[in-house]
Amino acid sequence: MVATQLSALRAATPSFLRATSPILSLHHLDAPAWRAAAEHHRNRVEALVGAALTSPSESGKKQQAAGDTRAQHPIYNFLFTYYSFDPGLLLKYSPGPGVTLRGVGAREPHLYTGRGWTLDSSGSGGSIDPNQCKVAIRRAARVAASVMRRSADRAPHLHCFGLHEWAMLYAPQNSQTAQPNKHQSLPLRLAQDDLNKVVESLPIHCTHFDAYRFFTTDARPLNQVQPEPSRPLQAELEQPGCVHASMDLFRYAVKLWPFLPSTLLADALELAIAARVLDMRASPYDVASIADERFDLSPVRIETEEGRREYQRQQAALASEAKPVRKRLIEAYDVCIEAWDREEAR
């Protein structure tokens, strides 16, 4: 179950690190407090992603090995190749805007001190300034905030059954081998002909453009969502029951980071991993062939009525877990957008 999966992933987080909102009054953290927070964040992220992550300071050989792990693992390959970012940055700590860190040394390997980090006049303290965010990121952030805000107001749709992964492999003229998928190299757990029959027998209701655009040409006309999902219509169609929409909350967290707290970034990562686990378990891939004790990778057989009911239960649980993360992301985006609006109004 999703709740069990999240419990297994979730590290014990001190209450002051797992805030209900990233919006903070301007305050200070002394070195012992923020260094403890940075250490906790690093440990949490390493526990979540394990060997799929490497620090930029590590040797090239270790980086290559971590890249190979990400490329081959059915959970991490999507998160670390489809979402483009520097994985090593996940280990860095950022308090987000509105918090001044005191006692910052000349070299703080676990603290983010790149673009957006501003030293104060004393030279031993600093904070994150959202007005240093690049113009291109600001534009993308406004779009992302609109997608999240509008999807948050909709009721979750729980009748897609994860068929998007099946539609990406649908090949009615091919009963022998699956169509190639650049994101996945696993074998199928059922024959291609049986996969085709499942796609043809169940209505497809995919609202997520970035899933729909990977449908095979033959599968696209079978999608019953109209108008056809597209990038301009993303804010109109996206809805909170979508497993891929829950994974995208991690993408939105990465997009705005370091201008949001590392705690929120880690929460979004944790949610994305749980969403990807469900995504792969309900797929036609044989993910159970991957030995990984951290995850339940037994199949959710959506080709059966019982499997579809199980998928809906887990999909509803995931949507419930995603709701507060989405809310906090919207609030974090609003903090930055308000700062940009004030700056641009001057």
Secondary structure, DSSP 8 states (H G I E B T S, - for coil): -HHHHHHHH-----TTTS-S-S---SEEE-HHHHHHHHHHHHHHHHHHHGGG---TTS-HHHHHHHHHHHHH-TTHHIIIIIS-S-GGGGGSB---BTEEEES--S--TTB--STTEEE-TTSSEEEE-GGGS-HHHHHHHHHHHHHHHHHHTS------TTTHHHHTT--TT-SSS---BTTB---BSS-HHHHHHHHHHS-B----HHHHTTS-TTTGGGB--SS---STTHHHH--TT-HHHHHHHHHHHHHHTTSS-HHHHHHHHHHHHHHHHHHHHTSSB-GGGS--TTS------TTSHHHHHHHHHHHHHHHHHHHHHHHHHHHHHHHHHHHHHHHHH-
